[in-house]
């Protein structure tokens, strides 16, 4: 019962965060330079009849509070309006669904690489503190996490795509194998940034775990090194690594914007940049809410994961 109330409280906090986010994004777009009416008219002459029709259709002649209320009424039912410049007249929900699949594939590909490479490297560095292996892994991860996403993307594209020709530099390929091959270089670029963070987090967590008394006792009992690493070290080190998933998600979203632009991938990041440039308020608002929902859901899943991995949190969780 206590855990259920805790999760409901976190969900309510997430919903409140989405409302605040929607108001901030709507207000900032409303105050940004440029006229929504001019975007809607395009190259057509601004006749009085056209202006009246557009004002009536999009509620542009109403106060900003009422404009936001009209948008919120539709957003509650996942109706974020229609695009006014990216693809005029196309429902925003359809635009997002058409683009989010590619972004999800890229993120999943990068996540698999991070889990298979980043976590083992972090554990290796943590269990060999002060040795050459630890110093080498720490040096590489520090360099990777310090490099801006657009620099890493351009460098990877030029070196591995243009100079060496190991990977394709444009297109999405055909079929599963073709799509996988074309997404490999962008996924490696994204995984380099996320993996560096995971390596550092895992190393710090492992250093803390291996100094605990139960690890020393397990060694004294003569347990195999592999069992100690998997059953005791990895499980206990996974909790602080898992709690950083929210930060990793924000970084992945930010870096994904540049990576999709550099590699010409028609994903959600490219759609967001195009919508901001064209002052397509409904599309920007819809994407912001979709990303906000993703962050809330991931953080809720992280809370559940922590409760599963560390039973002690189930008893320490208090509803205030």
Helices and strands as residue ranges (DSSP letters): H 2-31, H 36-41, H 48-58, H 64-75, H 92-113, I 114-118, H 119-127, H 132-146, H 149-156, I 157-163, H 175-210, H 213-220, H 225-227, I 228-234, H 235-243, H 245-262, H 268-277, H 281-309, H 312-316
